Amino acid sequence: MKYSIAFLIFLAVFTSCESHKSKKEIATPKETVTAYLAATNHFDFKAAKEFVILNKENLMNLETLKKMEKSIPDDQKARFLDKEKDAQYFEKEITDSTARIVVSPNQDIAMPIEFNLKKVDKKWLIESVISH
């Protein structure tokens, strides 16, 4: 299974704390990934759902993150908020309708995460997330 526990930990620990943008302000694949990570970092799964194509894998990832959030004590959730500021975004293979963004945190334990995006109704949405 390409979706590993490491991926889930990455999203919970190394996600962005940038302010949430509305979908109308999202213009690039990188902005979509950043907004998705910001939403998951703030445990705002309703907002995160706006940035993904609603397929089985994406919905399963969001459900797993929801369950994971419940296991984190409230006093420890704040430590996740600023972890992704140092992450690097690599824009790969961007076309008019598809894109691949690789996010690599500057941490020794985390693995790069690949986001495959597709343009749907003039909006970039995450089609799949692959942990390496």
Backbone bond lengths (Angstrom), bond angles and torsions (degrees), N, CA, C in turn:
res aa  C-N    CA-C-N  psi(-1)  N-CA   C-N-CA  omega(-1)  CA-C   N-CA-C  phi
1 M - - - 1.450 - - 1.518 108.72 -
2 K 1.313 115.94 124.90 1.455 121.31 -176.37 1.519 112.37 -69.83
3 Y 1.308 117.04 -21.26 1.460 121.23 -177.54 1.516 108.16 -95.22
4 S 1.286 115.36 104.24 1.461 118.77 -173.94 1.518 111.51 -106.45
5 I 1.297 113.88 171.63 1.456 120.07 176.26 1.528 110.09 -60.27
6 A 1.329 116.16 -33.78 1.474 119.43 178.51 1.524 110.98 -59.62
7 F 1.314 117.10 -38.84 1.465 120.89 177.30 1.525 110.44 -60.89
8 L 1.305 116.26 -45.71 1.465 120.33 -178.32 1.518 111.07 -65.69
9 I 1.315 115.91 -40.10 1.459 119.02 177.02 1.519 109.83 -64.70
10 F 1.320 116.54 -41.33 1.466 120.61 178.48 1.520 110.65 -57.19
11 L 1.304 116.88 -48.39 1.460 119.68 -178.78 1.519 111.99 -62.90
12 A 1.300 116.27 -38.91 1.462 119.17 -178.30 1.528 111.83 -74.38
13 V 1.329 116.17 -36.71 1.450 119.56 -173.31 1.521 113.44 -93.19
14 F 1.305 117.93 -37.31 1.459 121.03 -170.79 1.515 113.39 -112.99
15 T 1.305 117.70 38.12 1.449 120.14 -178.84 1.508 111.74 -100.89
16 S 1.290 115.10 158.01 1.457 122.26 -171.05 1.511 113.62 -74.30
17 C 1.318 115.46 152.15 1.457 120.10 175.34 1.515 110.26 -111.68
18 E 1.329 117.84 16.45 1.449 120.08 177.01 1.514 110.13 -61.36
19 S 1.317 115.61 154.31 1.459 118.81 179.86 1.518 109.27 -62.61
20 H 1.314 114.44 147.19 1.458 120.12 -178.89 1.523 109.28 -72.54
21 K 1.325 116.04 132.62 1.453 120.85 176.13 1.516 107.92 -101.35
22 S 1.293 114.92 149.65 1.460 117.14 174.78 1.519 107.96 -74.66
23 K 1.308 116.71 158.85 1.457 120.57 -178.61 1.528 111.78 -58.80
24 K 1.316 118.09 -29.85 1.456 121.23 -179.18 1.515 111.77 -67.40
25 E 1.327 118.20 -27.52 1.458 122.14 -179.67 1.520 112.73 -83.96
26 I 1.300 118.22 -12.75 1.455 122.50 -177.66 1.521 108.88 -79.57
27 A 1.330 115.73 116.23 1.463 118.93 -175.08 1.518 113.06 -114.67
28 T 1.328 118.22 -20.38 1.459 120.32 -174.85 1.525 110.33 -126.80
29 P 1.333 116.83 161.86 1.461 119.78 175.61 1.530 112.14 -59.83
30 K 1.323 117.27 -40.54 1.463 121.01 179.44 1.531 111.01 -61.37
31 E 1.317 117.30 -40.68 1.463 120.80 178.04 1.525 111.41 -65.04
32 T 1.323 116.87 -35.58 1.466 120.66 177.18 1.519 110.32 -63.89
33 V 1.328 116.75 -46.63 1.465 120.94 -179.98 1.525 109.87 -63.83
34 T 1.318 117.07 -43.97 1.458 121.11 179.42 1.527 111.08 -61.30
35 A 1.314 117.18 -43.47 1.463 121.29 179.53 1.533 111.21 -66.22
36 Y 1.322 116.71 -39.54 1.464 121.10 177.33 1.525 110.45 -62.32
37 L 1.331 116.80 -46.66 1.452 120.64 -179.95 1.530 111.19 -65.72
38 A 1.322 116.77 -37.67 1.469 120.14 176.89 1.527 110.48 -62.38
39 A 1.317 116.14 -41.78 1.471 120.07 179.61 1.526 111.10 -65.48
40 T 1.330 117.32 -45.62 1.463 119.03 -179.85 1.523 110.95 -67.38
41 N 1.320 116.57 -33.57 1.459 120.41 177.83 1.523 111.80 -62.72
42 H 1.305 116.16 -35.35 1.458 121.12 178.36 1.535 111.60 -91.00
43 F 1.310 116.24 10.57 1.462 122.97 -179.85 1.533 111.18 55.25
44 D 1.323 115.50 34.55 1.462 122.20 178.18 1.533 107.59 -100.66
45 F 1.323 115.43 81.13 1.454 120.71 -173.05 1.518 112.66 -73.47
46 K 1.319 116.89 -24.73 1.463 120.26 174.75 1.531 109.70 -64.35
47 A 1.312 117.06 -45.01 1.467 121.15 177.48 1.527 110.46 -67.41
48 A 1.322 117.52 -41.50 1.466 121.18 -179.79 1.526 111.09 -60.08
49 K 1.319 116.01 -36.50 1.465 121.51 -179.14 1.530 111.87 -62.60
50 E 1.326 117.16 -25.05 1.465 121.16 179.30 1.519 112.93 -70.28
51 F 1.325 117.46 -17.07 1.459 121.23 -174.93 1.521 113.31 -104.05
52 V 1.323 117.36 6.84 1.464 120.58 -179.37 1.527 110.64 -122.84
53 I 1.311 114.31 153.62 1.460 120.27 168.55 1.524 105.62 -76.11
54 L 1.295 117.24 131.52 1.461 121.16 -173.27 1.527 111.33 -78.68
55 N 1.329 115.23 71.87 1.461 120.26 175.39 1.530 108.68 -106.00
56 K 1.303 116.46 173.12 1.467 122.26 -173.87 1.531 112.12 -58.52
57 E 1.324 117.20 -45.81 1.458 120.91 -176.90 1.529 111.88 -64.56
58 N 1.323 117.03 -45.32 1.464 120.45 -179.90 1.519 111.71 -64.45
59 L 1.305 117.16 -42.40 1.463 120.36 178.43 1.528 111.07 -65.56
60 M 1.322 116.53 -37.59 1.456 120.68 178.50 1.537 110.00 -66.09
61 N 1.331 117.67 -41.31 1.461 120.72 178.05 1.528 111.29 -61.48
62 L 1.321 116.59 -43.51 1.466 120.09 179.08 1.526 111.52 -64.48
63 E 1.317 117.10 -40.44 1.471 120.78 178.15 1.528 111.00 -64.18
64 T 1.323 116.12 -40.12 1.461 120.27 178.73 1.520 110.61 -64.72
65 L 1.331 116.29 -41.14 1.468 120.01 177.48 1.523 111.45 -64.58
66 K 1.330 117.16 -37.18 1.475 120.55 176.68 1.524 110.26 -61.27
67 K 1.325 116.58 -44.36 1.463 120.82 179.69 1.526 110.49 -65.02
68 M 1.318 115.82 -39.82 1.452 120.45 179.65 1.525 111.07 -64.23
69 E 1.335 116.14 -39.40 1.464 120.67 179.17 1.524 110.61 -58.99
70 K 1.314 116.68 -39.93 1.468 120.81 -178.21 1.525 112.02 -65.17
71 S 1.327 116.84 -24.42 1.465 119.54 -179.52 1.530 112.77 -86.96
72 I 1.317 117.70 -7.52 1.460 121.37 -179.89 1.533 108.56 -93.00
73 P 1.320 117.34 124.22 1.474 119.01 178.06 1.532 110.93 -60.20
74 D 1.315 115.97 144.87 1.466 120.77 -177.29 1.522 112.46 -56.79
75 D 1.310 117.77 -37.20 1.462 119.92 -178.28 1.529 112.78 -70.61
76 Q 1.339 117.77 -11.44 1.463 121.07 178.93 1.530 113.14 -102.74
77 K 1.304 117.87 -10.31 1.469 120.47 -177.34 1.522 112.38 -64.99
78 A 1.311 117.48 -33.48 1.457 120.78 -177.87 1.526 112.41 -62.63
79 R 1.311 117.88 -25.80 1.465 119.59 -178.03 1.529 112.81 -69.79
80 F 1.319 117.59 -13.64 1.465 120.84 179.36 1.528 112.59 -84.18
81 L 1.311 117.93 -18.48 1.455 121.45 -167.27 1.518 115.49 -63.45
82 D 1.296 119.97 -34.78 1.466 120.65 -174.46 1.520 113.44 -110.80
83 K 1.275 119.02 15.29 1.459 121.79 -172.29 1.529 114.40 -73.05
84 E 1.304 119.32 -20.68 1.441 119.35 -170.95 1.521 114.47 -102.75
85 K 1.302 117.09 4.33 1.461 119.55 -178.39 1.520 112.47 -58.40
86 D 1.311 117.55 -31.21 1.460 121.02 -177.62 1.522 113.69 -91.90
87 A 1.307 117.80 3.45 1.465 120.25 -179.57 1.518 110.27 -66.83
88 Q 1.306 114.86 152.41 1.459 121.15 177.91 1.525 108.69 -109.20
89 Y 1.330 115.42 137.50 1.460 122.08 178.21 1.518 108.19 -110.21
90 F 1.321 115.99 126.31 1.450 121.38 177.87 1.518 108.30 -113.75
91 E 1.310 116.89 116.23 1.459 121.42 179.42 1.523 107.77 -86.29
92 K 1.319 115.87 118.41 1.463 122.07 -176.61 1.524 109.22 -122.57
93 E 1.307 116.60 143.29 1.473 123.22 170.50 1.521 114.23 46.28
94 I 1.295 117.92 54.85 1.459 120.87 178.99 1.526 109.47 -89.74
95 T 1.333 115.51 125.74 1.458 122.57 175.49 1.521 108.02 -119.68
96 D 1.319 116.64 -170.39 1.463 119.95 177.61 1.527 112.77 -68.75
97 S 1.332 117.22 -24.43 1.465 119.10 -174.68 1.526 115.11 -126.64
98 T 1.328 118.64 -9.41 1.459 121.10 179.38 1.524 109.98 -137.76
99 A 1.313 114.66 158.37 1.460 119.93 178.01 1.516 109.51 -156.06
100 R 1.315 114.37 156.02 1.459 120.74 175.20 1.524 106.81 -132.40
101 I 1.334 115.47 122.61 1.459 122.66 179.13 1.522 107.28 -118.62
102 V 1.328 116.18 129.59 1.457 120.78 176.76 1.526 107.66 -110.09
103 V 1.329 115.31 127.13 1.461 121.44 179.52 1.521 107.23 -108.52
104 S 1.315 114.31 125.76 1.458 120.74 -179.49 1.520 109.30 -126.06
105 P 1.325 117.11 112.58 1.463 119.08 178.15 1.526 109.68 -73.68
106 N 1.291 116.41 155.35 1.458 120.93 177.30 1.518 110.14 -88.51
107 Q 1.295 116.62 49.51 1.460 123.48 179.44 1.518 108.05 -125.98
108 D 1.304 116.93 145.47 1.460 121.02 -177.72 1.519 113.81 -69.27
109 I 1.332 117.74 -31.06 1.463 119.82 -172.03 1.527 114.26 -88.86
110 A 1.304 117.35 -16.84 1.467 119.51 -175.02 1.525 111.11 -91.74
111 M 1.306 114.63 145.47 1.457 121.23 178.38 1.525 109.06 -99.87
112 P 1.334 116.63 152.95 1.464 119.01 176.24 1.532 111.26 -61.63
113 I 1.306 114.90 148.11 1.457 121.62 178.39 1.526 107.57 -119.59
114 E 1.316 115.92 132.21 1.460 122.04 -179.77 1.529 109.51 -103.58
115 F 1.318 115.56 127.61 1.454 122.35 176.71 1.522 108.41 -110.16
116 N 1.311 116.49 121.17 1.453 121.60 175.34 1.517 107.57 -101.43
117 L 1.327 115.10 124.32 1.461 120.49 -175.50 1.518 110.61 -116.72
118 K 1.309 113.43 157.41 1.461 121.55 178.96 1.520 107.08 -138.55
119 K 1.328 115.57 141.42 1.455 119.59 177.53 1.529 108.44 -85.55
120 V 1.337 115.30 121.28 1.454 122.45 -179.30 1.522 107.30 -125.74
121 D 1.317 116.75 119.45 1.470 121.46 -178.77 1.534 111.71 50.75
122 K 1.325 115.96 47.09 1.468 124.29 177.03 1.522 113.82 67.80
123 K 1.340 117.75 14.41 1.462 121.98 178.33 1.520 108.98 -122.76
124 W 1.312 116.64 138.55 1.449 121.30 175.90 1.523 109.44 -80.76
125 L 1.336 116.12 125.81 1.460 122.42 178.30 1.525 109.42 -127.35
126 I 1.310 115.99 148.58 1.457 121.51 179.03 1.523 108.61 -79.21
127 E 1.331 114.88 121.43 1.448 121.22 179.92 1.534 111.30 -89.51
128 S 1.341 115.75 -39.23 1.457 119.74 178.54 1.522 110.04 -155.21
129 V 1.329 113.38 157.20 1.459 121.64 177.92 1.512 106.70 -128.38
130 I 1.337 115.50 127.40 1.462 120.83 -176.61 1.518 109.25 -124.84
131 S 1.319 115.60 126.10 1.460 121.38 176.17 1.518 108.73 -90.81
132 H 1.321 116.64 134.69 1.473 121.18 179.83 1.504 110.91 -103.19
